[in-house]
Amino acid sequence: MAENVASVECHVQEGVGSTVLGQRSQPHCDTTVRKPMPEPFGSPRQGQGDSLEQSSGSSSCMTTRELQQYWKEVKSGRKPVKLLFEIPSTRTVEQALSKYVLYEIVVIKSGSYDSKQASIERRYSDFERLHHELLQEFSEELEEVTFPRKRLMGNFAEENIAERRIAFKDYLAQLYAFRCIRRAPPFLDFFTKPELRTAHGCLRGGQYSRALEILQRVLELQEKLTQHCPGLMVPTLCAVMVCQRDLDELAEAFAIGQRALPLVRRYGLHKYRCPLLAMLVDVGYQVDQPIAQLQEELTKVKDAQRGLVSQLSLKELVVQEFT
């Protein structure tokens, strides 16, 4: 009997919709049934071998455009991005009332040279919190996953820290092997949420340079972790745009806004659409970029959503994210 596990798959929504004032808009996702089997690195995807044999039967019900896209993907041999987790170093922090070890985690794309090896630091309690959160939903998958336990004594001995460093590396690799887990919010939050909170605190306090530095590191991580649903990067992209605009890095702000806009359209993130378009029009005008189409789209969206959307600016929307 097949075992069923929920995994998150993002679905595309096109067109203009409505967002009620104050409602939190996120990429639209559905839960589908998956067999809880970890995916070993380098193994072929299920059904990949017979895809060409099925093409003649399925092509009869495809449009010309769909056929072109289908054969483009077949020829490109597109494969999902695989990630590796390294923990190359640790450091011990001593404070007045506490002492703990920070583990540096480096996230690397496998299969090719990764020029953006994003890194973060986490302590034992962060790993422990992640494990407890995942157990609430994925207890069956985690039956064979070993979590490093604390010792009664010697937690700060060099040999024990080195042993736990290797154990945490293996632990993250085991989690990532399950599709349903690597796409789960607790797993994604483990890598980005503390930094996002810090960045938004800096942004609210007017420390735009510091906020931008942190947000750009977060964005590098999200680019690797959210391949299944790039719409999850939209709040971070918008926060980066706000910081760059307020730092008078207008050309960079316009470019990052243009990167965010297609994701906002594609994933139906309606609460961001008007504020993002408005800032793109404003910044684009200042850097002599063509804005006629953006202005037209903004007018159409406002007319379609009249009275149903928040009138917050993009900066106000971003500031609210972790308030």
The 8 nearest C-alpha neighbors of each residue, nearest first, counted from 0:
[[1, 2, 3, 34, 35, 33, 4, 32],
 [2, 0, 3, 34, 35, 33, 4, 32],
 [1, 3, 34, 0, 4, 35, 33, 32],
 [4, 2, 34, 33, 32, 1, 35, 5],
 [3, 5, 33, 32, 35, 34, 6, 2],
 [6, 4, 32, 31, 30, 33, 179, 7],
 [7, 5, 179, 30, 31, 33, 4, 8],
 [6, 8, 30, 29, 182, 28, 179, 9],
 [9, 7, 28, 29, 30, 10, 6, 31],
 [10, 8, 28, 228, 27, 29, 7, 11],
 [11, 9, 28, 27, 8, 12, 29, 266],
 [12, 10, 266, 265, 13, 9, 27, 267],
 [13, 11, 266, 267, 265, 10, 14, 27],
 [12, 14, 265, 264, 267, 11, 15, 266],
 [15, 13, 16, 12, 264, 267, 265, 266],
 [14, 16, 300, 13, 17, 303, 269, 267],
 [17, 15, 269, 14, 18, 304, 267, 303],
 [16, 18, 304, 307, 269, 19, 308, 15],
 [19, 17, 308, 307, 270, 269, 20, 22],
 [18, 20, 307, 308, 22, 21, 17, 309],
 [19, 21, 309, 308, 22, 307, 18, 310],
 [22, 20, 19, 23, 309, 308, 18, 270],
 [21, 23, 19, 20, 24, 18, 270, 309],
 [24, 22, 21, 25, 270, 18, 19, 20],
 [23, 25, 268, 270, 22, 269, 26, 18],
 [26, 24, 268, 27, 23, 231, 230, 267],
 [25, 27, 266, 230, 28, 268, 231, 267],
 [26, 28, 10, 25, 9, 266, 29, 267],
 [29, 27, 9, 10, 8, 26, 7, 30],
 [28, 30, 8, 7, 31, 9, 27, 10],
 [31, 29, 7, 6, 5, 8, 28, 32],
 [30, 32, 5, 6, 29, 33, 7, 8],
 [33, 31, 5, 4, 3, 6, 30, 34],
 [34, 32, 4, 3, 5, 35, 6, 31],
 [33, 35, 3, 2, 36, 4, 1, 32],
 [36, 34, 4, 33, 140, 37, 2, 3],
 [35, 37, 34, 38, 177, 140, 176, 33],
 [38, 36, 177, 176, 39, 35, 178, 173],
 [37, 39, 176, 177, 36, 40, 42, 178],
 [40, 38, 42, 37, 41, 176, 43, 36],
 [39, 41, 42, 38, 81, 176, 43, 82],
 [40, 42, 39, 43, 38, 81, 44, 110],
 [41, 43, 40, 39, 44, 38, 45, 47],
 [44, 42, 45, 41, 47, 48, 46, 40],
 [45, 43, 47, 46, 42, 48, 78, 38],
 [44, 46, 47, 43, 48, 42, 49, 50],
 [45, 47, 48, 49, 44, 50, 43, 51],
 [46, 48, 50, 45, 44, 49, 43, 51],
 [49, 47, 46, 50, 51, 45, 43, 44],
 [48, 50, 52, 51, 47, 46, 53, 54],
 [51, 49, 53, 47, 52, 48, 54, 46],
 [50, 52, 54, 53, 49, 48, 55, 73],
 [53, 51, 49, 50, 54, 55, 56, 48],
 [52, 54, 50, 51, 56, 55, 57, 49],
 [55, 53, 51, 57, 56, 52, 58, 50],
 [54, 56, 58, 57, 53, 52, 59, 51],
 [57, 55, 54, 53, 58, 59, 60, 52],
 [56, 58, 54, 59, 55, 60, 53, 61],
 [59, 57, 61, 55, 60, 54, 56, 66],
 [58, 60, 57, 61, 56, 55, 62, 54],
 [59, 61, 58, 57, 62, 56, 66, 65],
 [62, 60, 58, 59, 65, 66, 63, 57],
 [61, 63, 65, 64, 66, 60, 58, 59],
 [62, 64, 66, 65, 67, 61, 68, 58],
 [65, 63, 67, 62, 66, 68, 61, 69],
 [64, 66, 62, 68, 67, 63, 61, 69],
 [67, 65, 69, 63, 64, 68, 61, 62],
 [68, 66, 64, 70, 69, 65, 71, 63],
 [67, 69, 71, 65, 66, 70, 64, 72],
 [70, 68, 66, 72, 71, 67, 65, 73],
 [71, 69, 73, 72, 67, 68, 74, 66],
 [70, 72, 68, 74, 69, 73, 67, 75],
 [71, 73, 75, 69, 70, 74, 77, 76],
 [72, 74, 70, 76, 71, 75, 69, 77],
 [75, 73, 71, 76, 72, 70, 77, 69],
 [74, 76, 72, 77, 73, 71, 70, 78],
 [77, 75, 73, 74, 72, 78, 71, 47],
 [76, 78, 75, 72, 79, 73, 74, 71],
 [79, 77, 76, 80, 44, 81, 75, 43],
 [78, 80, 81, 77, 226, 227, 44, 82],
 [79, 81, 78, 82, 108, 226, 109, 223],
 [82, 80, 109, 108, 79, 83, 40, 110],
 [81, 83, 108, 107, 109, 80, 106, 84],
 [82, 84, 107, 106, 108, 109, 85, 81],
 [85, 83, 106, 105, 168, 107, 172, 104],
 [84, 86, 105, 104, 87, 168, 83, 106],
 [87, 85, 104, 103, 88, 168, 105, 164],
 [86, 88, 85, 103, 104, 89, 105, 164],
 [89, 87, 103, 86, 102, 90, 164, 104],
 [88, 90, 102, 101, 103, 100, 91, 87],
 [91, 89, 101, 100, 92, 102, 88, 103],
 [90, 92, 100, 99, 101, 93, 89, 98],
 [93, 91, 99, 98, 100, 90, 94, 101],
 [94, 92, 98, 97, 91, 99, 95, 96],
 [95, 93, 97, 96, 98, 92, 99, 91],
 [94, 96, 97, 93, 98, 92, 99, 91],
 [97, 95, 94, 98, 93, 99, 92, 91],
 [98, 96, 94, 95, 93, 99, 92, 100],
 [97, 99, 93, 92, 94, 96, 100, 91],
 [98, 100, 92, 91, 101, 93, 97, 122],
 [99, 101, 91, 90, 122, 92, 102, 89],
 [100, 102, 122, 90, 121, 89, 120, 91],
 [103, 101, 89, 121, 120, 122, 104, 88],
 [102, 104, 120, 86, 88, 119, 89, 87],
 [105, 103, 86, 119, 118, 85, 120, 102],
 [104, 106, 118, 85, 117, 84, 86, 116],
 [107, 105, 84, 117, 116, 83, 118, 104],
 [108, 106, 83, 116, 82, 109, 113, 84],
 [109, 107, 82, 113, 81, 83, 110, 80],
 [108, 110, 82, 81, 111, 107, 83, 80],
 [109, 111, 108, 112, 81, 80, 113, 82],
 [112, 110, 109, 113, 108, 114, 107, 81],
 [111, 113, 114, 110, 109, 108, 107, 115],
 [112, 114, 115, 108, 116, 111, 107, 109],
 [113, 115, 116, 112, 107, 117, 108, 111],
 [116, 114, 113, 117, 219, 107, 108, 106],
 [115, 117, 107, 106, 114, 113, 105, 118],
 [116, 118, 106, 115, 105, 220, 219, 216],
 [117, 119, 105, 104, 106, 116, 103, 120],
 [120, 118, 104, 103, 121, 105, 117, 190],
 [121, 119, 103, 102, 101, 104, 122, 118],
 [120, 122, 102, 101, 125, 103, 119, 123],
 [123, 121, 101, 125, 124, 100, 102, 126],
 [122, 124, 126, 125, 127, 121, 100, 101],
 [123, 125, 127, 126, 122, 128, 121, 129],
 [126, 124, 128, 127, 123, 122, 121, 129],
 [127, 125, 129, 123, 124, 128, 130, 122],
 [126, 128, 124, 130, 125, 129, 123, 131],
 [129, 127, 125, 131, 130, 126, 124, 132],
 [130, 128, 126, 132, 127, 131, 133, 125],
 [129, 131, 127, 133, 128, 132, 134, 126],
 [130, 132, 134, 128, 133, 129, 127, 135],
 [133, 131, 129, 134, 130, 135, 128, 185],
 [132, 134, 130, 135, 131, 136, 137, 129],
 [135, 133, 138, 137, 131, 136, 132, 130],
 [134, 136, 133, 132, 137, 138, 131, 130],
 [137, 135, 134, 133, 138, 132, 139, 5],
 [138, 136, 134, 140, 139, 133, 135, 141],
 [137, 139, 134, 141, 140, 136, 135, 142],
 [140, 138, 141, 142, 137, 134, 35, 136],
 [141, 139, 137, 138, 142, 35, 143, 144],
 [140, 142, 144, 138, 143, 139, 137, 134],
 [143, 141, 139, 140, 144, 138, 145, 137],
 [142, 144, 141, 145, 140, 139, 173, 146],
 [145, 143, 141, 142, 146, 173, 170, 140],
 [146, 144, 143, 147, 170, 141, 142, 166],
 [145, 147, 148, 144, 170, 130, 167, 166],
 [148, 146, 166, 145, 163, 149, 167, 170],
 [149, 147, 146, 150, 163, 145, 127, 123],
 [148, 150, 151, 147, 154, 152, 123, 163],
 [151, 149, 152, 154, 148, 153, 159, 147],
 [150, 152, 149, 153, 154, 148, 155, 159],
 [153, 151, 150, 154, 155, 149, 156, 159],
 [152, 154, 156, 155, 150, 159, 151, 157],
 [155, 153, 156, 152, 150, 159, 160, 149],
 [156, 154, 153, 157, 160, 159, 100, 91],
 [155, 157, 153, 159, 158, 154, 160, 161],
 [156, 158, 160, 159, 161, 155, 154, 162],
 [157, 159, 161, 160, 156, 162, 155, 163],
 [160, 158, 162, 156, 161, 157, 163, 154],
 [161, 159, 163, 157, 162, 158, 164, 156],
 [162, 160, 164, 158, 159, 163, 157, 165],
 [163, 161, 159, 160, 165, 164, 158, 166],
 [162, 164, 166, 160, 165, 161, 167, 159],
 [163, 165, 161, 167, 166, 162, 160, 86],
 [166, 164, 168, 163, 162, 167, 169, 161],
 [165, 167, 163, 169, 168, 164, 170, 147],
 [168, 166, 170, 164, 169, 165, 163, 171],
 [167, 169, 165, 170, 166, 171, 85, 84],
 [170, 168, 172, 166, 167, 171, 173, 165],
 [169, 171, 167, 173, 168, 172, 166, 174],
 [172, 170, 174, 173, 168, 169, 175, 167],
 [171, 173, 169, 175, 170, 174, 176, 168],
 [174, 172, 170, 176, 171, 175, 169, 144],
 [175, 173, 171, 176, 172, 177, 180, 170],
 [174, 176, 181, 172, 177, 173, 171, 180],
 [175, 177, 37, 38, 173, 174, 172, 178],
 [178, 176, 37, 180, 175, 179, 174, 181],
 [179, 177, 181, 180, 182, 176, 175, 6],
 [178, 180, 6, 177, 182, 181, 183, 5],
 [181, 179, 183, 182, 177, 178, 174, 175],
 [180, 182, 175, 178, 183, 179, 186, 177],
 [183, 181, 180, 179, 178, 7, 184, 187],
 [182, 184, 180, 186, 181, 185, 179, 187],
 [185, 183, 187, 186, 188, 182, 181, 189],
 [186, 184, 188, 187, 183, 189, 129, 132],
 [187, 185, 189, 184, 188, 183, 181, 180],
 [186, 188, 184, 189, 185, 190, 183, 191],
 [189, 187, 192, 185, 191, 190, 186, 184],
 [188, 190, 186, 187, 191, 185, 192, 129],
 [191, 189, 188, 187, 192, 186, 119, 220],
 [190, 192, 188, 194, 189, 193, 217, 195],
 [191, 193, 188, 195, 194, 196, 189, 190],
 [194, 192, 196, 195, 191, 197, 189, 190],
 [193, 195, 197, 196, 192, 191, 198, 213],
 [196, 194, 198, 192, 197, 193, 199, 191],
 [197, 195, 193, 199, 194, 198, 200, 192],
 [196, 198, 194, 200, 195, 199, 201, 193],
 [199, 197, 210, 195, 201, 200, 196, 213],
 [198, 200, 202, 196, 201, 197, 195, 203],
 [199, 201, 197, 203, 198, 202, 196, 204],
 [202, 200, 206, 204, 198, 210, 199, 203],
 [201, 203, 199, 205, 204, 200, 207, 206],
 [204, 202, 200, 201, 205, 199, 318, 206],
 [203, 205, 201, 202, 206, 200, 207, 199],
 [204, 206, 202, 207, 203, 201, 210, 208],
 [207, 205, 201, 202, 204, 209, 208, 210],
 [206, 208, 210, 242, 202, 209, 205, 211],
 [209, 207, 211, 210, 206, 212, 242, 246],
 [208, 210, 212, 211, 207, 206, 213, 201],
 [209, 211, 198, 207, 201, 213, 208, 212],
 [212, 210, 214, 208, 209, 213, 207, 239],
 [211, 213, 209, 215, 210, 214, 208, 216],
 [212, 214, 216, 210, 211, 215, 198, 217],
 [215, 213, 217, 211, 216, 212, 218, 210],
 [214, 216, 218, 217, 212, 213, 211, 219],
 [217, 215, 219, 213, 218, 214, 117, 220],
 [218, 216, 214, 220, 215, 219, 191, 221],
 [217, 219, 221, 215, 220, 216, 222, 214],
 [220, 218, 216, 222, 217, 221, 117, 215],
 [221, 219, 217, 218, 223, 222, 117, 224],
 [220, 222, 224, 218, 223, 225, 219, 217],
 [221, 223, 219, 220, 224, 225, 218, 226],
 [224, 222, 221, 220, 225, 226, 219, 108],
 [223, 225, 221, 222, 226, 220, 187, 181],
 [226, 224, 228, 227, 229, 221, 222, 223],
 [225, 227, 228, 229, 224, 223, 222, 80],
 [228, 226, 225, 229, 9, 8, 182, 224],
 [227, 229, 225, 230, 226, 9, 231, 26],
 [230, 228, 231, 225, 226, 232, 227, 262],
 [229, 231, 232, 228, 262, 233, 26, 266],
 [230, 232, 229, 233, 228, 26, 225, 234],
 [231, 233, 230, 235, 229, 234, 236, 221],
 [232, 234, 236, 235, 230, 231, 259, 237],
 [235, 233, 237, 236, 232, 238, 317, 231],
 [234, 236, 238, 237, 233, 232, 239, 214],
 [235, 237, 233, 239, 238, 234, 259, 232],
 [238, 236, 240, 234, 235, 239, 233, 241],
 [237, 239, 235, 241, 240, 236, 317, 234],
 [240, 238, 236, 242, 237, 241, 211, 243],
 [241, 239, 252, 237, 243, 238, 242, 244],
 [240, 242, 238, 244, 239, 243, 314, 245],
 [243, 241, 239, 245, 207, 244, 240, 211],
 [242, 244, 248, 246, 240, 252, 245, 241],
 [243, 245, 247, 241, 249, 246, 242, 252],
 [244, 246, 242, 247, 243, 241, 207, 248],
 [245, 247, 243, 244, 248, 242, 207, 208],
 [248, 246, 244, 249, 245, 243, 252, 250],
 [249, 247, 243, 246, 251, 244, 250, 252],
 [248, 250, 252, 247, 244, 251, 253, 282],
 [251, 249, 253, 252, 248, 254, 286, 282],
 [250, 252, 254, 249, 253, 248, 255, 243],
 [253, 251, 240, 249, 243, 255, 250, 254],
 [252, 254, 256, 250, 251, 255, 279, 249],
 [253, 255, 251, 257, 256, 252, 250, 258],
 [254, 256, 258, 252, 257, 253, 240, 251],
 [257, 255, 259, 253, 258, 254, 252, 240],
 [258, 256, 254, 260, 255, 259, 253, 261],
 [257, 259, 255, 256, 260, 254, 261, 262],
 [258, 260, 256, 262, 257, 261, 233, 236],
 [259, 261, 263, 257, 262, 258, 256, 264],
 [262, 260, 264, 263, 259, 265, 258, 257],
 [263, 261, 265, 264, 260, 230, 259, 266],
 [262, 264, 268, 260, 261, 266, 265, 267],
 [265, 263, 261, 262, 267, 266, 260, 13],
 [264, 266, 262, 13, 263, 12, 267, 11],
 [267, 265, 26, 11, 12, 263, 268, 264],
 [266, 268, 264, 12, 269, 265, 263, 13],
 [269, 267, 263, 24, 266, 270, 271, 25],
 [268, 270, 272, 271, 267, 18, 16, 17],
 [269, 271, 272, 268, 18, 24, 308, 273],
 [272, 270, 269, 274, 275, 268, 273, 263],
 [271, 273, 269, 275, 274, 270, 276, 263],
 [272, 274, 276, 275, 271, 277, 297, 300],
 [275, 273, 313, 277, 312, 276, 271, 272],
 [276, 274, 278, 272, 277, 273, 271, 313],
 [275, 277, 279, 273, 278, 274, 297, 272],
 [276, 278, 274, 280, 275, 279, 273, 281],
 [277, 279, 281, 275, 280, 276, 282, 274],
 [280, 278, 276, 282, 277, 281, 283, 253],
 [279, 281, 283, 277, 278, 282, 290, 284],
 [280, 282, 278, 284, 279, 283, 277, 285],
 [283, 281, 285, 279, 284, 280, 278, 253],
 [284, 282, 288, 280, 286, 285, 281, 279],
 [283, 285, 287, 281, 282, 286, 280, 288],
 [284, 286, 282, 283, 287, 281, 249, 288],
 [285, 287, 283, 284, 288, 282, 250, 249],
 [288, 286, 284, 285, 283, 289, 290, 282],
 [287, 289, 283, 286, 284, 290, 285, 282],
 [290, 288, 291, 287, 283, 284, 292, 293],
 [289, 291, 293, 292, 280, 294, 288, 283],
 [292, 290, 294, 293, 289, 295, 280, 296],
 [293, 291, 295, 294, 290, 296, 289, 297],
 [292, 294, 290, 296, 295, 291, 297, 280],
 [295, 293, 297, 291, 292, 296, 290, 298],
 [294, 296, 292, 298, 297, 293, 291, 299],
 [295, 297, 299, 293, 298, 294, 300, 292],
 [298, 296, 294, 300, 295, 299, 276, 301],
 [297, 299, 301, 295, 296, 300, 302, 294],
 [300, 298, 296, 302, 301, 297, 303, 295],
 [301, 299, 303, 297, 302, 298, 304, 296],
 [302, 300, 298, 304, 299, 303, 305, 297],
 [301, 303, 299, 305, 300, 304, 298, 297],
 [302, 304, 300, 301, 305, 299, 15, 16],
 [305, 303, 301, 307, 17, 302, 300, 308],
 [304, 306, 302, 307, 301, 303, 308, 300],
 [305, 307, 308, 304, 309, 20, 19, 301],
 [308, 306, 19, 304, 305, 18, 17, 20],
 [309, 307, 20, 18, 19, 306, 304, 310],
 [308, 310, 20, 311, 21, 307, 270, 19],
 [309, 311, 308, 312, 274, 20, 273, 306],
 [312, 310, 309, 315, 316, 313, 274, 314],
 [311, 313, 315, 274, 314, 316, 310, 277],
 [312, 314, 274, 316, 315, 275, 317, 311],
 [313, 315, 317, 316, 312, 241, 318, 238],
 [316, 314, 318, 312, 317, 313, 311, 319],
 [317, 315, 313, 319, 314, 318, 311, 312],
 [316, 318, 314, 320, 319, 315, 238, 313],
 [317, 319, 315, 320, 316, 314, 203, 199],
 [320, 318, 322, 316, 317, 321, 315, 314],
 [319, 321, 317, 318, 322, 316, 199, 234],
 [322, 320, 319, 196, 199, 318, 200, 195],
 [321, 319, 320, 318, 199, 200, 196, 203]]
